[in-house]
Amino acid sequence: MKTKLIASLATTLVMMGVSVSTTFAASLGTSTNSSTSIQSTDTGFNPLTATNSQLIQHGYPIPPSSTSSDAYQEWLTAVNSIRTSHPNSIGTDTSFFSRRHSPKANESNVYGAFTGWTGYYDTDSNSYNLTESTFKVPSVSGSSGEATCSWVGIGGTGGSNLFQAGIVQHMTTGVPEQYAFYEYVGADGQTDTIPSKDLGTVYTGDTIYAEVYYEGSNKYYYDVVDETQGTSWANSVTPGWSTSDLTSADFIQEAPQDGSGDYYTLPDFGNVQFSGCYADNNGTQGAGGNWSNTLIDMSETDPNGNPWPYSAASSWNSGGTSFTVYYHS
């Protein structure tokens, strides 16, 4: 009798449009299976059976091409964490909105060998259409004006455009502003470029799932899921460029630039582990470290040649799905 009442309560809540998570159901004494019972904020919507266009409509991440992979399990975890989704998120400008992320190739053009990127980018072909990774929001400390970003993206390494999504941490009066963001950057770092958009607050220690998906016809879809808070921010965006750069899938920790092109100093973020790193290449899914890939470490001196805090990445783990970026003072 108790079980029937619990099931009736859960059903009633769903009919009312209230999201019923597997954790909530389990706490009431019912059993659920995360592989077949995925919570939804909309009655009648099931992410497991939804088309990509339906997932986009509801602000849910796009699954990797293989449903039997570890990447798919990462996606399931992210999807099952969502209690509040924000489709069509356009973000807002902040006092930090002038910050930009120039493509790596553009940084090299401006500063020679200098780069503010640390991490890896896959370079197997010109057909990457999905990049995903999971990481925790690190604890940061430092002086006002220092900043760092953790993100995944497509493009930006072949002298062309970049689309990216992840988190920003910007020190203000000794404490960080921390939020999910997306951004796209034209080949020259200026044209067809929008500064990063604040999508919503994230908190130190939160687990973040970030994804960039190329829909075709120069249209991209991003989704940043705060698995700890149960919040998803997503949208489809079509930049103004005529040809999209699909030559790389990126997993990056960064010292960003301001609106004048000057680099922010890194705050002390300790380390950030990028796990569940996967990329789909023309419909074939693989671990980030198992595609042809390039290690990139941030320059140990600033663009003027002066020593400054920098970051460096570890090797991939044995499965090619995880690596760690370390802060160095």
C-alpha positions in Angstrom: 0.0 0.0 0.0 2.8 2.4 0.9 4.6 1.7 -2.4 1.4 2.4 -4.3 0.9 5.7 -2.5 4.6 6.7 -3.2 4.2 5.8 -6.9 0.9 7.8 -7.0 2.7 10.8 -5.4 5.5 10.6 -7.9 3.1 10.4 -10.8 1.1 13.3 -9.5 4.2 15.5 -9.2 5.2 14.7 -12.8 1.7 15.5 -14.0 2.0 18.8 -12.2 5.2 19.5 -14.1 7.5 18.9 -11.1 10.7 17.1 -11.8 11.1 13.8 -9.9 14.7 12.7 -9.8 15.9 9.2 -9.2 17.4 10.3 -5.9 14.1 11.6 -4.8 12.3 8.5 -5.8 14.8 6.3 -4.1 14.4 8.3 -0.9 10.7 7.6 -1.0 11.4 3.9 -1.2 10.8 3.2 -4.9 13.5 1.7 -7.1 14.7 3.3 -10.3 17.3 2.4 -13.0 19.3 5.4 -14.3 19.7 3.7 -17.7 16.0 3.6 -18.2 14.5 6.2 -15.9 15.8 9.7 -16.6 14.2 12.6 -14.9 12.6 15.4 -17.0 11.3 18.8 -16.3 8.6 18.4 -18.9 5.8 15.8 -18.8 6.1 13.4 -21.7 9.7 14.3 -22.6 12.2 11.4 -22.3 15.9 12.3 -23.1 16.6 8.7 -23.8 14.3 8.5 -26.7 14.3 12.2 -27.8 15.8 13.3 -31.1 18.7 15.7 -31.1 16.3 18.5 -32.1 14.0 17.7 -29.1 17.0 17.6 -26.7 18.0 21.1 -28.0 14.5 22.3 -27.6 14.5 21.3 -24.0 18.0 22.4 -23.2 19.6 19.0 -22.7 23.0 17.9 -24.0 23.4 15.8 -27.2 24.5 12.2 -26.6 27.7 10.8 -28.1 27.3 8.6 -31.2 27.9 5.3 -29.3 25.4 4.3 -26.7 27.7 1.6 -25.4 30.6 3.8 -24.5 31.9 5.5 -21.3 31.1 8.8 -23.0 27.4 7.8 -23.1 27.6 7.1 -19.3 29.0 10.6 -18.8 26.1 11.9 -20.8 23.6 9.9 -18.7 25.1 11.2 -15.5 24.8 14.8 -16.7 21.2 14.3 -18.0 20.0 12.6 -14.9 21.4 15.5 -12.7 19.2 18.1 -14.5 16.4 19.5 -12.4 16.2 22.9 -14.1 17.0 23.5 -17.7 17.4 26.8 -19.5 17.1 26.3 -23.2 17.7 29.4 -25.4 20.1 30.9 -22.9 21.7 33.9 -24.5 23.6 35.0 -21.4 24.3 38.5 -20.1 27.2 40.9 -20.2 28.9 41.6 -17.0 31.6 44.0 -15.8 34.0 41.3 -17.1 32.3 41.1 -20.5 35.1 42.6 -22.4 37.2 39.4 -21.8 37.8 37.3 -24.9 39.5 34.1 -25.9 41.5 34.4 -29.0 42.1 31.3 -31.1 45.5 29.7 -30.5 46.6 30.5 -34.0 45.8 34.1 -33.6 47.8 34.3 -30.3 50.8 32.9 -32.1 50.4 35.5 -34.8 50.3 38.3 -32.3 52.8 37.1 -29.7 55.1 34.7 -31.5 55.2 31.4 -29.5 53.1 32.7 -26.7 49.9 31.0 -25.7 47.4 31.3 -22.8 46.1 27.8 -23.4 46.9 24.6 -21.4 45.6 21.2 -22.2 45.1 19.1 -25.4 43.4 19.4 -28.7 42.6 16.6 -31.1 43.6 17.0 -34.7 42.6 13.8 -36.6 40.5 15.4 -39.3 38.4 18.3 -40.3 35.1 16.8 -39.1 34.8 17.1 -35.3 31.2 17.6 -34.5 31.0 17.1 -30.7 33.3 17.7 -27.7 32.5 16.9 -24.1 34.3 16.8 -20.7 33.6 16.9 -17.0 35.5 18.8 -14.4 35.1 20.4 -10.9 35.0 24.1 -10.3 38.4 24.6 -8.5 39.0 26.7 -5.4 40.9 29.8 -6.5 42.7 32.5 -4.7 44.6 35.6 -5.8 44.4 39.3 -6.5 41.5 41.3 -8.1 41.6 41.1 -11.8 43.1 37.7 -12.1 41.2 35.1 -14.2 41.1 31.6 -15.5 38.7 29.5 -17.6 38.0 25.8 -18.0 36.3 24.8 -21.3 35.7 22.5 -24.2 35.5 23.7 -27.8 35.6 23.0 -31.5 38.2 24.8 -33.7 40.5 27.7 -33.0 43.8 25.9 -33.7 44.0 26.0 -37.5 44.1 29.7 -38.0 40.3 29.9 -38.0 37.3 30.3 -35.8 36.5 28.9 -32.3 33.3 28.0 -30.5 33.7 27.2 -26.8 31.7 26.6 -23.5 32.6 26.0 -19.9 33.2 28.1 -16.8 35.0 31.4 -15.9 36.6 32.4 -12.6 37.5 36.1 -12.2 38.9 37.5 -9.0 37.1 40.6 -7.6 38.1 42.1 -4.3 39.7 38.9 -3.2 36.8 36.6 -4.1 35.9 35.0 -7.4 33.0 35.6 -9.7 32.3 32.2 -11.1 29.8 31.4 -13.9 29.1 29.2 -16.8 29.8 30.8 -20.2 29.9 30.4 -23.9 31.7 32.3 -26.6 32.6 32.3 -30.2 35.7 33.9 -31.7 36.4 34.7 -35.3 39.8 33.9 -37.0 41.3 37.3 -36.2 39.9 37.4 -32.6 37.8 40.4 -33.5 35.4 39.8 -36.5 32.4 37.6 -35.9 33.2 37.5 -32.3 31.1 37.9 -29.1 32.7 38.4 -25.7 31.9 35.6 -23.2 28.3 35.6 -21.9 27.5 34.9 -18.2 25.0 32.1 -18.2 24.6 31.6 -14.5 26.5 31.2 -11.2 28.5 28.1 -10.4 30.1 27.3 -7.1 33.5 26.0 -5.9 33.5 22.2 -5.9 30.5 21.8 -8.3 30.8 19.1 -11.0 30.5 20.6 -14.5 29.7 18.8 -17.7 30.4 20.9 -20.8 29.6 20.1 -24.4 29.9 21.8 -27.8 28.0 20.2 -30.7 28.2 21.2 -34.3 24.7 21.0 -35.9 25.7 21.9 -39.4 25.4 24.9 -41.7 27.6 26.9 -39.3 25.2 26.4 -36.4 26.5 25.3 -33.0 24.8 24.0 -29.8 26.4 24.4 -26.4 25.3 22.9 -23.1 26.8 23.5 -19.7 25.4 21.4 -16.9 26.1 22.0 -13.2 25.5 18.5 -12.0 25.8 19.5 -8.4 23.1 22.2 -8.6 21.0 20.4 -11.2 21.1 23.3 -13.7 21.6 23.2 -17.4 22.2 26.2 -19.7 22.0 25.6 -23.4 21.3 27.2 -26.8 21.8 27.0 -30.6 23.9 29.8 -32.0 24.9 30.6 -35.6 28.0 32.9 -35.8 28.5 35.1 -38.8 31.4 33.3 -40.3 31.0 31.6 -43.7 33.0 28.4 -42.9 33.3 26.6 -39.6 36.6 25.3 -38.3 36.0 21.6 -37.4 39.7 20.7 -37.4 40.2 20.3 -33.7 38.4 19.2 -30.5 39.7 21.2 -27.6 40.0 20.5 -23.8 41.5 23.7 -22.3 42.4 25.6 -19.1 43.1 29.2 -20.1 44.5 32.6 -19.1 42.0 34.8 -21.1 42.5 38.2 -22.7 40.7 41.4 -22.0 39.1 43.6 -24.6 42.5 45.2 -25.5 44.1 41.8 -26.1 46.2 41.9 -22.8 46.3 38.6 -20.8 44.9 38.2 -17.3 47.3 36.8 -14.7 46.2 33.4 -13.5 44.9 33.1 -9.9 46.0 30.1 -8.0 43.6 27.3 -8.9 45.6 24.4 -7.6 44.7 21.9 -10.2 41.8 21.0 -12.5 41.1 17.4 -13.7 39.5 17.1 -17.0 37.7 13.7 -17.1 35.3 12.1 -19.5 37.1 13.8 -22.4 35.5 12.5 -25.7 35.1 13.8 -29.2 33.0 12.7 -32.1 34.8 12.8 -35.4 32.4 12.6 -38.4 30.1 10.3 -36.4 32.8 8.2 -34.8 33.2 8.6 -31.1 36.5 8.3 -29.3 38.4 9.3 -26.2 40.2 12.6 -26.5 43.6 11.0 -25.9 43.1 8.3 -28.5 42.7 10.6 -31.4 45.8 12.3 -32.8 46.3 15.1 -30.3 48.6 17.9 -29.4 49.7 18.9 -25.9 49.8 22.6 -25.3 51.2 24.3 -22.2 50.9 27.9 -21.3 54.0 30.0 -21.7 56.0 30.4 -18.5 56.6 34.1 -19.2 54.1 36.8 -20.1 54.1 38.3 -23.7 56.8 40.7 -22.6 59.1 37.9 -21.5 58.6 38.4 -17.7 58.1 35.4 -15.4 54.5 35.0 -14.3 52.2 32.3 -12.9 51.5 29.6 -15.6 49.9 26.2 -15.9 51.0 22.8 -17.3 49.1 19.6 -18.2 49.9 16.1 -17.2 49.9 13.1 -19.6 46.6 11.4 -20.5 45.6 8.5 -18.3 45.8 5.0 -19.8 42.3 5.2 -21.3 42.9 8.6 -22.9 39.9 10.1 -21.1 41.5 12.2 -18.4 44.4 14.6 -17.6 45.1 17.2 -15.0 46.2 20.8 -15.4 48.4 22.2 -12.6 49.0 25.8 -11.5 52.6 26.9 -11.2 53.7 30.2 -9.5 
